[in-house]
Amino acid sequence: MTAADHHLGCPFCTSYGVARLYLASVRLDSCECQACGARWDEEPETGTYKGRSSRQSVMTRREV
């Protein structure tokens, strides 16, 4: 696995079941792992981790 492939998975549980929402205005991928439920933000080109999103994040949809 290359470094470029590794950033496609969840940084917390390494699952590849990740939903991504690209936010063009801030050039950011807002991600949510389908396996463990973790949420985080990353740069889409490099996969650089930008922080963990909370459930109230404006970057990811809220669960009702």
C-alpha positions, 0 to 999 in steps of 0.5 A, a space after each residue: 500500500 502506498 502513502 497515497 492509498 493509506 489516506 483513503 482509510 479511517 485514521 482511527 480504525 483503518 477501515 476503508 468504508 469512509 463517506 467523504 464530502 468535498 467542500 470546495 470553498 475551503 478545499 477540505 474533505 469532511 469524512 465519516 467512518 462507516 465502521 467506527 463512526 469517527 469524523 475528521 477533516 483532511 486535505 483532499 490532495 495529500 490526505 493531511 489530517 486537519 482535525 476531528 469533527 464533533 457531532 455539531 460540526 458544520 462540515 458534516 451532517 447531523 444525526 437526528 
